[in-house]
Amino acid sequence: MKKIYTFLFAIVLIQGAFAQDSLQIAKKQKTPIGGRPNIPSDLKLEFGFNQLNNRAEDLGINFFASRTFNVYYQYPISIFGDASGFTMDIGIGVGTDKYAFKDNQTLYNNPALGPESSILQDITEVLGDDINIKKNVVAANYFDIPLDFVYHFNKTNYTKGFAVSVGGKFGYLYESHTKVKYENSDNLKRQIKDSQNYGFEKFRYGISVKAGSPGFYAWSYFGLNKVFQKGMGPNGTEATQINFGIAVNVF
């Protein structure tokens, strides 16, 4: 959490520097829409769900508990001319993807494969049968570089009207962990957080598609690489990642 706060503080500093530039895109004076500040850039908050594609049946995912949250700062650059309707939005950000495995299972290190590996195991086999599991998630946290090619249907004012984009992002895994909350037989609440790699790939890349208004849009992300290193993930999975959800532009 401290890393995220530091990152957001850096965004504020960067925003101050960008606001002084007199780029062409800034000439299309942004008018406040729904209370959005008049700033030629976007701080995007993306909320959604995180799923594994091409996974084995024994790698069950709890849909509603497997969520994703991204915070991206992107700056639009006009391409093909000021009134072409096209911008290239490049930025930086952080993304958090959570996996909630079914049947009270989570990831543990696979001693047969080494430290950067994982197996899917029942929590009660590790912590005992006399516990009541309240929460069980695996989190993967990334530094991301998003890049979107956006077409604005309103070519005279990019801050109004409908827009669609196709692009992608490149990410680096900076931290991953499991978190288990439970009550023991004495009704005492306990929490265990174990940070390690679990066989996750260090880098990710994929395609993103977005559509909506300047202040609100729907989005999706399709990972092109495997989530886990070859042969190092649970059950030897070669699953890829799919994210989708809704988002808001803070400014």
Stockholm file with secondary structure:
# STOCKHOLM 1.0

chainA/1-251         MKKIYTFLFAIVLIQGAFAQDSLQIAKKQKTPIGGRPNIPSDLKLEFGFNQLNNRAEDLGINFFASRTFNVYYQYPISIFGDASGFTMDIGIGVGTDKYAFKDNQTLYNNPALGPESSILQDITEVLGDDINIKKNVVAANYFDIPLDFVYHFNKTNYTKGFAVSVGGKFGYLYESHTKVKYENSDNLKRQIKDSQNYGFEKFRYGISVKAGSPGFYAWSYFGLNKVFQKGMGPNGTEATQINFGIAVNVF
#=GR chainA/1-251 SS CHHHHHHHHHHHHHHHHHTTCCCGGGGSCCCCSTTCCSCSSEEEEEEEEEEEESCCTTSCBCTTTCEEEEEEEEEEEEESCTTSSEEEEEEEEEEEEEECBSTTEEEECCTTTCSSCCEEEEHHHHHCSSCEEEEEEEEEEEEEEEEEEEEESCSSCTTSSCEEEEEEEEEEEEEEEEEEEEECTTCCEEEEEEESCTTBCSEEEEEEEEEECSSEEEEEEEECSCSBCTTTSGGGCCCEEEEEEEEEECC
#=GC SS_cons         CHHHHHHHHHHHHHHHHHTTCCCGGGGSCCCCSTTCCSCSSEEEEEEEEEEEESCCTTSCBCTTTCEEEEEEEEEEEEESCTTSSEEEEEEEEEEEEEECBSTTEEEECCTTTCSSCCEEEEHHHHHCSSCEEEEEEEEEEEEEEEEEEEEESCSSCTTSSCEEEEEEEEEEEEEEEEEEEEECTTCCEEEEEEESCTTBCSEEEEEEEEEECSSEEEEEEEECSCSBCTTTSGGGCCCEEEEEEEEEECC
//
